[in-house]
Amino acid sequence: MAAQRIFNFSAGPAILPPEVFERAAAAVRELGGDGHAKGAPGIGLSLLEISHRSQDFGMIHDRAVELVHEVLGVPKTHQVLLLQGGATQQFAMVPMNFAAPGSTTAYVDTGAWSTKAIKESQAVAAGGGRGHETAVLASSKDTGYDHIPALPEHLPAKAATAYLHVTSNNTIFGTEYEAMPAVDLPLVVDASSNIGSRPMGLERATIGYAGAQKNLGPSGVTLVWLERSWLEREVPAGVPNILRYASHAAKGGLLNTPNTFGVLVLGLVLEWLRDKGGVAGMAERNQAKADALYTVLDNSDLFAPHVPKAHASSRSRMNVTWTLGGAAEDGREALTKRFLAEAGAAGFSGIKGHRSVGGCRASIYNAFPLEGVTALCEFMTEFERRA
Ligand SMILES: Cc1ncc(COP(=O)(O)O)c(C=O)c1O
């Protein structure tokens, strides 16, 4: 009997295309002679045992960087770096490098992740930075982070503002910017959970970053892109070399040993993305998946979307979040438990909400198939009928 099909709704590390697993596995067994896994004769060595200074890895690295420009549309005015330390390290590196003396770093608070970024800006200032202020320009905390808050009409003066930082998609609450804010300030974007999912201008941010483990590859590699002119800026002497963008850029992105496997897989995912119609091609598929789930939630008396229909423009196409219980407050927890247990038994993996908020979450990144969403929608409808 065939094994039960499991649909992986994990928020990250997350599902990747089966073709990518195949090609990555081949490269682990033996790397193709063109520095790649496809077609070319093998080099007699695994990707995992070759030097990051070797010509073979150099080609893999350069190709991944080139694909970031080509497939994600990051302009050549920007330096692309494939770093370690996750998006979390970027929360600190950005203010360490770019919070100029006496300036203000501005943030929009859409919940965990942006709050972590805000805290790191404050920590950098407290820990021997150059005396910058951290300002939160907008927050949706008061309503449980159920929408993307609007920016105030009057923004701080450009001359005194180091940058405006936004989280383009909040993975935990399931909120997403419809479009990047049109502001006359340098924009820094944490695009970890919706990079490459639809055309929305992420690639044109002054600085952008994304942990790869959702839409781009495995954990342990972080895509960073930043305007080359910013690499010229003066950085305080106390900032260690490894935390300076300019030091990484000066060494062509290979300042120290990168996550060689992660870089290879990132390149393979971008090739897959390109072959599937690129970011624009993904947009339609991702919208159809999200629409199907929100339709079930909006028509249910049992399931309640975390982001209400009134805030539809803030709804994430990548992470759909909801709670159970309908009008009945009591019994909500037990019902949620039952739903998650039955969903797990039916082959829907990873739909438990983030530990900080509970409830349920379906993460439906680029590689997640529509048929898995359709199956979950049917399961939810049937569960409600029985509940
Ligand atoms: C939007 C967002 N930012 C930052 C992070 C933290 O990423 P990392 O674990 O790569 O540091 C996550 C992790 O899920 C995330 O979803």
The ligand as an SDF file (V2000), in Angstrom:
LIG
                    3D

 16 16  0  0  0  0  0  0  0  0999 V2000
    9.7370   37.5140    8.9960 C   0  0  0  0  0  0  0  0  0  0  0  0
   10.8300   36.8220    9.7380 C   0  0  0  0  0  0  0  0  0  0  0  0
   11.9130   37.5180   10.1090 N   0  0  0  0  0  0  0  0  0  0  0  0
   12.9300   36.9480   10.7680 C   0  0  0  0  0  0  0  0  0  0  0  0
   12.9040   35.6180   11.1110 C   0  0  0  0  0  0  0  0  0  0  0  0
   14.0610   35.0200   11.8470 C   0  0  0  0  0  0  0  0  0  0  0  0
   14.8130   34.3090   10.9330 O   0  0  0  0  0  0  0  0  0  0  0  0
   16.1060   33.4560   11.3410 P   0  0  0  0  0  0  0  0  0  0  0  0
   15.6120   32.3310   12.1780 O   0  0  0  0  0  0  0  0  0  0  0  0
   16.6190   33.0590   10.0040 O   0  0  0  0  0  0  0  0  0  0  0  0
   17.0290   34.3410   12.0730 O   0  0  0  0  0  0  0  0  0  0  0  0
   11.8010   34.8420   10.7320 C   0  0  0  0  0  0  0  0  0  0  0  0
   11.7640   33.3970   11.0560 C   0  0  0  0  0  0  0  0  0  0  0  0
   10.8170   32.7140   10.8390 O   0  0  0  0  0  0  0  0  0  0  0  0
   10.7580   35.4640   10.0460 C   0  0  0  0  0  0  0  0  0  0  0  0
    9.6740   34.7650    9.6840 O   0  0  0  0  0  0  0  0  0  0  0  0
  1  2  1  0
  2  3  1  0
  2 15  2  0
  3  4  2  0
  4  5  1  0
  5  6  1  0
  5 12  2  0
  6  7  1  0
  7  8  1  0
  8  9  2  0
  8 10  1  0
  8 11  1  0
 12 13  1  0
 12 15  1  0
 13 14  2  0
 15 16  1  0
M  END
$$$$
